[in-house]
Amino acid sequence: MEDVSVRTFFSLHSTGIANVLDLGGGGWEDALWIKNHGANNAVVIDKRMPEGTPPVGVEAITGDYFDISVQERISVMPQFDFIFSCYSLCFNPKEKIIANLPFYFNHIRKGGTFLLLDFTDEETVVTHREDLFHKEWLFEMIDASFSRREIKTQAVFEKEHNHTHHIFQLAAYGKK
C-alpha cells in the first residue's frame, strides 16, 4: 500500500507545483521538504511556530488560518498550486470550516490541488475533534471547487506512543 503522507503525495504529484501553502503545519518541516523537492515557494500558517527564522524559501505566518488578519495576508499573495492540511482542520468546528475553507479554495490556481490528511471515524486516540471522514457537507464543498477527488485510508502505528492512528487522505484535483 502506498504511504498516506503529504511527502509521498507530493513526490508522486509534484509536476508543475511552484507555490505551496500548508494550513496548520505545526512548523515548517513539511513545507521545507516540499520546497527542497521542487516547489519554488512555501508558506506555512500555524498558531505555534518553532522559534527562530524559517529556512530560506519558507514563509511562516504565526496565527489561526481562519483569522481575518491571516487571510488578509494570504489574499495579496500569488495563487497556490497546492494547499494541504495535515491533522489540523478537524480541530475546528463544522461551522468555522464551512465559513472559511472556501477562502483557501479561491486561492488555489485553476487546475491546482487540495490535500487533506486527517483522522477517520475509526480513530479512538485523538478526541475532541470534528469528524470529517465521509461527511457530505465537506464533499459538497470539495466537489463545488474541484473536478475530482479520491480518498485513501491507512492505519499507522505510532511507536513513540504505542498506539495506532486511523487516517485518511482526501485529494482534490483540478481546481475549477
C-alpha positions as CSV (number, residue, x, y, z in Angstrom):
1,M,0.0,0.0,0.0
2,E,1.2,3.5,-0.8
3,D,2.1,5.6,2.2
4,V,-0.6,8.1,3.1
5,S,1.5,11.3,3.7
6,V,2.0,14.7,2.3
7,R,5.6,13.9,1.3
8,T,4.6,10.8,-0.6
9,F,1.7,12.6,-2.3
10,F,4.0,15.5,-3.3
11,S,6.6,13.0,-4.6
12,L,4.0,11.5,-6.9
13,H,2.3,14.7,-8.0
14,S,4.9,17.5,-7.9
15,T,4.9,18.3,-11.6
16,G,4.0,22.0,-12.1
17,I,3.8,22.8,-8.4
18,A,5.5,26.1,-7.7
19,N,3.6,27.7,-4.8
20,V,2.6,25.7,-1.8
21,L,0.5,26.6,1.3
22,D,0.5,24.5,4.5
23,L,-2.6,25.1,6.7
24,G,-1.8,24.3,10.3
25,G,1.7,22.8,9.7
26,G,2.9,22.9,13.3
27,G,6.2,24.1,12.0
28,W,7.8,24.3,8.6
29,E,9.2,20.7,8.2
30,D,6.8,19.5,5.5
31,A,6.9,22.9,3.7
32,L,10.7,22.9,3.7
33,W,10.8,19.3,2.5
34,I,8.4,20.2,-0.4
35,K,10.5,23.3,-1.1
36,N,13.6,21.2,-1.3
37,H,11.9,18.7,-3.6
38,G,10.7,21.0,-6.3
39,A,8.4,23.8,-5.1
40,N,9.6,27.4,-5.6
41,N,7.8,28.9,-2.6
42,A,6.2,27.6,0.5
43,V,4.0,29.3,3.1
44,V,3.1,27.8,6.4
45,I,0.3,29.0,8.7
46,D,0.1,27.8,12.3
47,K,-0.7,29.1,15.8
48,R,2.6,27.7,17.1
49,M,5.8,28.0,15.1
50,P,9.2,26.9,16.1
51,E,11.5,29.6,17.4
52,G,14.0,31.1,15.1
53,T,14.0,32.2,11.5
54,P,12.3,30.0,8.9
55,P,14.5,28.5,6.3
56,V,15.1,30.3,3.0
57,G,12.1,29.9,0.7
58,V,9.7,29.2,3.5
59,E,7.4,32.0,4.8
60,A,6.0,31.3,8.3
61,I,2.8,33.0,9.4
62,T,2.0,32.6,13.1
63,G,-1.7,32.6,13.6
64,D,-5.0,30.8,13.1
65,Y,-5.5,30.2,9.3
66,F,-9.2,31.1,9.8
67,D,-8.4,34.6,11.4
68,I,-9.2,37.5,9.1
69,S,-5.7,39.1,9.6
70,V,-4.1,35.9,8.3
71,Q,-6.5,35.6,5.4
72,E,-5.7,39.3,4.5
73,R,-2.0,38.4,4.2
74,I,-2.8,35.4,2.0
75,S,-5.2,37.4,-0.2
76,V,-2.3,39.5,-1.6
77,M,-0.1,36.5,-2.4
78,P,0.1,34.8,-5.8
79,Q,-2.3,31.9,-6.1
80,F,-1.1,28.5,-4.8
81,D,-0.7,25.3,-6.9
82,F,-1.0,23.1,-3.9
83,I,-2.6,23.7,-0.5
84,F,-2.6,21.0,2.2
85,S,-3.7,20.5,5.7
86,C,-2.4,17.6,7.9
87,Y,-4.2,16.7,11.1
88,S,-5.3,20.3,11.7
89,L,-8.7,21.0,10.0
90,C,-10.6,18.6,12.3
91,F,-9.8,20.7,15.4
92,N,-12.2,23.4,14.0
93,P,-16.0,23.3,14.3
94,K,-18.0,22.4,11.2
95,E,-19.5,26.0,11.0
96,K,-16.0,27.6,11.0
97,I,-14.7,25.2,8.3
98,I,-17.8,25.8,6.1
99,A,-17.4,29.6,6.5
100,N,-13.6,29.8,5.9
101,L,-12.3,26.8,3.9
102,P,-13.7,28.2,0.6
103,F,-11.5,31.3,1.0
104,Y,-8.5,29.0,0.6
105,F,-10.1,27.1,-2.3
106,N,-10.4,30.5,-4.0
107,H,-6.6,31.0,-3.6
108,I,-5.7,27.8,-5.5
109,R,-4.9,28.4,-9.1
110,K,-7.1,26.8,-11.8
111,G,-6.1,23.2,-12.1
112,G,-4.4,23.2,-8.6
113,T,-4.7,20.6,-5.8
114,F,-6.0,20.5,-2.3
115,L,-4.8,17.7,0.0
116,L,-6.4,16.9,3.4
117,L,-4.9,14.3,5.8
118,D,-7.0,13.7,8.9
119,F,-8.5,11.1,11.1
120,T,-11.1,8.6,10.1
121,D,-14.2,7.9,12.2
122,E,-12.4,4.8,13.5
123,E,-9.9,7.0,15.3
124,T,-10.1,6.5,19.0
125,V,-6.9,8.0,20.2
126,V,-7.4,11.6,19.1
127,T,-10.6,13.0,20.6
128,H,-12.4,16.4,20.8
129,R,-12.4,17.0,17.0
130,E,-14.8,17.4,14.2
131,D,-15.2,14.1,12.3
132,L,-14.5,14.9,8.7
133,F,-14.4,11.4,7.2
134,H,-17.1,10.8,4.7
135,K,-19.1,13.9,5.6
136,E,-21.4,15.1,2.8
137,W,-21.1,18.7,3.7
138,L,-17.3,18.5,3.2
139,F,-17.6,16.6,0.0
140,E,-20.1,19.1,-1.4
141,M,-17.5,21.9,-0.7
142,I,-14.8,19.9,-2.4
143,D,-17.0,18.9,-5.4
144,A,-18.1,22.5,-5.9
145,S,-14.5,23.7,-6.3
146,F,-12.6,20.7,-7.8
147,S,-13.0,18.4,-10.8
148,R,-12.4,15.2,-9.0
149,R,-11.4,13.7,-5.6
150,E,-10.1,10.5,-4.2
151,I,-9.8,9.0,-0.7
152,K,-7.3,6.6,0.7
153,T,-7.2,5.3,4.3
154,Q,-4.5,3.8,6.4
155,A,-3.8,2.6,9.9
156,V,-0.5,3.9,11.2
157,F,1.2,2.5,14.3
158,E,3.0,5.3,16.3
159,K,5.9,3.7,18.0
160,E,6.6,6.7,20.2
161,H,3.2,6.5,22.0
162,N,2.5,2.8,21.3
163,H,-0.9,3.2,19.6
164,T,-2.4,3.2,16.1
165,H,-4.0,6.2,14.3
166,H,-6.6,5.7,11.7
167,I,-6.1,8.3,9.0
168,F,-7.5,9.3,5.6
169,Q,-6.1,11.3,2.7
170,L,-8.6,13.3,0.6
171,A,-7.0,14.6,-2.6
172,A,-9.0,17.1,-4.6
173,Y,-7.6,17.7,-8.1
174,G,-8.3,20.2,-10.8
175,K,-9.4,23.4,-9.2
176,K,-12.3,24.7,-11.3
